[in-house]
């Protein structure tokens, strides 16, 4: 891990030395790819919907602790470094993105592949951390997804006839009836005392 960080630091220092233009480091995690041996793998390099004129490709090998310059690619034509196998490494350019295609991937191709996008109009450079290529390595097993918790069923001891109304109606209406009965009794009592003669009321008060 320390060697990988060291190689990435070397790339940053290299970029600062070769150009005095404004540079942007894209803050994104390194992506892991696990291609099969002798398969074909593609690594993309783009920046949203912004168009760039050319791209630099780098590869950092952790085992040898070194950074390799693979070449550069413009919209017109690619340019490869001397130690790059042109039959296996292909630089592909499109209108809005660049792609590095590796044919017949081997274990020696393992490493972090990063790119630098550059624009002539704005004289701006954008460095992307890159992709960690691990040929022949078995991808880690993802943890099983947690099963969703089943919904808790409400306990409702209702008969089938009253199931459409729910349990609330069975409790609410008896409660309303009880309150109405108490209110009626209170009204009748007050009405009874209001109809008594004043002497009787005085007698009840004593």
C-alpha positions, 0 to 999 in steps of 0.5 A, spaced: 500 500 500 505 504 501 508 503 494 502 505 491 501 511 494 509 513 493 508 511 485 501 516 485 506 521 489 511 520 483 506 521 478 503 528 481 510 531 482 512 529 474 506 532 472 507 539 476 514 539 473 512 538 466 507 543 465 505 550 469 498 550 467 492 549 472 491 542 474 485 539 478 486 532 481 479 528 481 477 526 488 474 519 486 476 512 489 481 507 485 476 502 481 478 495 482 478 490 475 479 483 475 479 481 468 481 474 466 487 472 463 488 472 456 481 477 456 480 484 453 479 489 458 478 497 457 479 503 462 476 509 460 478 516 461 473 522 461 470 528 465 463 529 464 461 532 458 467 536 457 471 535 451 479 535 451 484 535 446 489 529 448 490 524 454 496 522 457 496 514 460 501 512 466 501 505 469 504 504 476 507 497 478 507 496 485 512 490 485 517 494 481 515 500 485 516 504 478 511 509 474 511 507 466 509 512 461 505 508 456 504 514 451 499 519 449 493 520 445 490 525 441 483 526 437 487 525 431 492 519 432 496 516 438 503 516 440 506 510 444 512 509 449 518 505 446 517 499 451 509 499 450 507 493 446 503 496 441 499 490 439 496 489 446 495 496 448 491 500 444 489 508 445 482 509 443 479 516 442 472 519 441 469 525 441 468 526 449 472 520 452 479 516 451 479 509 452 485 504 454 484 497 451 489 491 453 488 485 449 490 478 452 491 481 459 497 477 463 499 477 470 504 482 468 499 487 466 497 488 474 498 495 476 494 502 477 492 505 470 491 513 471 490 518 465 491 526 465 486 530 460 489 536 457 485 542 454 489 546 449 484 552 449 483 552 457 490 550 458 488 545 464 490 539 466 485 534 470 489 527 473 484 521 475 487 517 480 485 511 475 484 503 475 487 498 479 488 492 474 488 485 478 488 480 472 487 473 474 485 475 481 478 472 484 474 478 486 472 478 493 465 475 495 460 481 497 456 480 503 449 477 503 444 482 502 440 483 509 433 480 508 428 486 509 424 485 516 417 483 515 412 488 516 409 487 523 401 485 523 397 488 527 393 484 532 385 485 530 380 480 533 375 482 529 370 477 526 369 476 518 363 481 518 366 487 521 373 486 518 372 491 513 370 496 518 376 494 523 377 494 530 377 501 531 369 501 530 368 496 535 371 500 540 369 507 538 362 506 538 360 503 545 365 508 548 360 514 544 354 510 547 357 510 554 358 518 554 351 519 551 348 515 556 352 519 562 350 526 559 343 524 558 343 522 565 346 528 567 341 532 563 335 529 566 338 530 573 339 537 572 332 538 569 329 534 575 332 539 580 330 545 576 322 543 576 322 542 584 319 547 588 324 552 592 322 549 599 324 542 596 330 545 594 332 548 600 330 542 604 335 538 600 340 543 601 339 542 608 
